[in-house]
Amino acid sequence: TLWKELDIAYDKFIRTTDAKHEAIVKEFYARVFANGDIYRADYEGLYCVNCEEYKDEKELLENSCCPVHQMPCVARKEDNYFFALSKYQKQLEEVLSQNLLFVQPSYRLNEVKSWIKSGLRDFSISRALVDWGIPVPDDDKQTIYVWFDALLGYISALTEDNEQQNLDTAVSLGWPASLHLIGKDILRFHAVYWPAMLTSAGLSLPKMVFGHGFLTKKFGPDAVRYFFLREVEFGNDGDYSEDRFVKIVNAHLANTIGNLLNRTLGLLKKNCESTLVMDSTMAAEGTPLKDTVEKLVEKARTNYESLSLSTACEAVLEIGNAGNSYMDQRVPSMLFKQGGLSAEAAAKNDTKWGGPKGGQVMAQASPVFARIELNAENDVEEKVKDSKKKGKAKVKVEQPQAVAEA
């Protein structure tokens, strides 16, 4: 239900057909086994069912609770196959010391370094008498379990159903990944387990692993995404203040960006021939707004690619401010009042920056981002205009409920 409300959905790259994935997992397993990194042994320890991982007692909370899921771990003793993670401790230390961008943000890198420094333990990669999963080669009483299966989805998903079921074929179609964007609770598996597994199988490591924090409350998808991207440095946990949330959404989305879009559409519909115009001086000297926006778009792009999302949001907001300022100076009503060349500029037949031509029919303008208002009872209300109905409507939104993860 939460995914639907936040407009989150799987895409086709999550998992290919079971048969293709199973073939690639088994081939990967065979490579690691041939390298001497898989062995069979008994293991006894405290196990977190939700993490799918055995835990060291020193990292648990009171009553043997997992620090991530706040639930007690259970004692288990199993006869399983294990991956020799401890064998790769030195190599992983070298990877992290030679490539400081491998794990981001930097404080997540420090977490990973701390885990490795404390000593790596081999981890179980199979389960006995489980009636689902991929069977361990040459042992039908054990199935390959969780991370040794799931992580291979990044590679098996590269293939199409009509292609040969082959690990090398899959790798050639797009591995290594340029970025693993993951929740901080599964950082250990992606920044420690996965690189060691890939090294054992002779495959390249992903270029970067970025562990993001959690969002702890929700509104609508656009408002939530913008607020946390703008207000919280990407990678940190998201703090939340309802007053701050309302102010940011109203000021940035409703007033600045939404207002610019609505003003533009409204003026275009009212007078398509003369909305965004340039006087003769601007035409001769170039378009300052165009130059400004192009620079800001480049700023947003570079910051987006480097995952500096808060700074990218600032650039988008600057575009909104620049556009509103330009509109304030160039709306036809203001230019006609000034008379002379300004009035002539307002009467031009088309815009100079790829805009619509004179006479083009525009759609009815409606709010892109709704304002959020707090009433006397501290309920949240949004004033929205339903594009499918005439008139205005006021919609009450319940107070946001806390969620464990988003």
Buried (B, 14 or more C-beta within 10 A) or exposed (E): EEEEEBEEEEEEEEEBEEEBBBBBBBBBBBBBBEBEBBEEEEBEBBBBEEBBBBBEEEEBEEEBBBEBBEBBBEEBEBBBBBBBBEBBBEEBBEBBEEEEEBBBBEEBBEBBBEBBEEEBEBBBBBBBEEEEBBBBBEEEEBBBBBBBBBBBBBBBBBBEEEEEBBBEBBBEEBBBBEEBBBBBBBBBBBBBBBBBBBBBBEBEBBEBBBBBBBBBBBBBEBBBBBBBBBBBEBBBEBEBEBEEBBEBBBEBBBBBBBBBBBBBBBBBBEBBBBBBBBBEEBEEEEBEBBEBBEBBEEBBEEBBEEBBBBBBBBBBBBBBBBBBEBBEEBBBEEBBEEEEEBBBBBEBEBBEEEBBEEEEEBEEBBBBBBBBEEEEEEEBBBBBBEEEEEEEEEEEEEEBEEEEEB
